[in-house]
Amino acid sequence: MSSFDYKKALKDIPHKPGVYQYFDIEDKLIYIGKAKDLRNRVSSYFVQDKQLNGKTRVLVSKIRRIQFTIVDTEIDAWLLENSLIKKHQPRYNIMLKDDKTYPWIVIKKEPFPRVFHTRRMVKDGSTYLGPYASVGMMHTILDLIKETYTLRTCNLPLTQDNINAGKFKVCLEYQIGNCKGPCQNYQTKDDYDTNIAEIKDILNGKIGNVIKEVKQVVKTAAEELNFELAHSYQKKLNVLEKYQSKSTVVSSAITNIDVVSIASDERYAFVNYLKVMNGAIIQTQTIEIKKRLDESDEELLSIAIAEFRTKFKSSSREIIVPFEIPLDDMNLKLTVPKLGEKKKLLELSQKNVLFFKKEKLNQYEKLNPELKTERVLTQMKNDLRLTQLPYHIECFDNSNFQGKYPVSAIVVFKDAKPSKKDYRHFNVKTVEGPNDFATMEEAVYRRYKRMLDENQPLPQLIIIDGGKGQLSSAVSSLKKLGIDKKVTVIGIAKRLEELYYPNDSLPMYLDKKSETLKIIQHLRDEAHRFGITFHRKKRDKGTLKTELEAIEGIGKSTADKLLKHFKSVKRIKEASAEELSKLLNKKQVVTLVNYFNGTEAN
């Protein structure tokens, strides 16, 4: 714990919302946080019996000065914290990884405004809409505007004085119908401004209003028999309705709301943001956050929301979130939907963030394979309720044929991958007849007795291919060796992929798509493959010996001698009498030759 006199510092900190800043011995800012109650939050870092994680303990040990800023509401603290973190980037705060410059659509502040995209905002009074995390989405909207409205693309200073003075002439854009020629008063400012107003509505997600007005123009023009105007606006209406059908995801009654969702692991968090206007998603982005102090999802989501609302200049009064966030603000409503259209929006956001997380982690793991190993082992540890990461796993399987030729096999996985040089098989020595439980008990005992005798490190996890009976037999051997408390052992039943723990009558089921279950299945399948291969070799050898021993005059020792030398019955059959006489007496040679030739011995 820090040598800093926090009790003295706490006396000056009020019970009000605000932002606190921690400084180290060199007076360097190392952490920024927000709080609904500053004194309570800061004091929580220094409570002696509070369970702090390792990184937080290191942070507290470095604190030498505390500075705070009081604000009116918790939402103000929220936004100020985000602003200060971005400005100072303290060592122990999370990192919002978003170093891209996203494009905006700008409506230039000028006579007869141009509409185009830019990555640089200039404070000249122009209207900027965005930013657009999806460049493709931005270009789709610009294409819609270009197809629907005839706007100028030149950068001429189209003041009314310049136009009236006849300083400009129409260009090719006018000739081909892409511009109505405001430079020569062919288009009035009111008509042009009407187009700009409609474009602003489209960019703000109010495309329904634009469609309604365009429909009215079509209807009026048709009634007045102005078929040329009606036809041009009907074309505009078709384009707008086609765009609306693609962009609307929920009821248009849902207007001006933010949607956020989060997916995280031990190192990273990913937060997705959707901006919804009139049932259409008009902005979306996913950011990556690198954890620093084992922050909770609630803390990370709060910080990300502040980041998004600042970046996208959101004024929505409602935010859809996946869980409750401790944030009290009269002007802001946090909704955790259970069903309906808002639930659909949340699910869409969650689908996006999970996809983004998967893609990012796959990229990281390709560059650093050890990250995947660590993640998979951590997932197994959590899923199987282990006390340590299962770097070393062993799996046992038994094989026999109608009670004959019983064998056991063990496969070994290290760092979640097969370690084939460590695979072993056992010829059962103490078991007579088809007794799978006794065979498992012998194999487990022999395996770990030898490991203990040779001072080899024990595995963190043992998997038994079988149900409760085989598992009990394995546990019995581990108890005899005194290591039942040192390793975790589980059984896997084949029919429903049930996992059994010792002394637990009810099985555990894992998600069929989980990596943990896939690795366990891989272990089980490898043990079965390795065991059955050895078993077949032993069985085939036993069958051959039985066939040779059935020949009158050829006993067990002679059959063993022949198979050892010739390796197979086929080679024995093809061997000459001279070759056979090197191993057998004359009578045995004649007997064997006559047997394979299908004739009786004389």
Order of alpha helices (4+ residues) and beta strands (2+ residues): alpha-beta-beta-alpha-alpha-beta-alpha-beta-beta-beta-beta-alpha-alpha-alpha-alpha-alpha-alpha-beta-beta-beta-alpha-beta-beta-alpha-alpha-beta-beta-beta-beta-alpha-beta-alpha-beta-beta-alpha-alpha-alpha-alpha-alpha
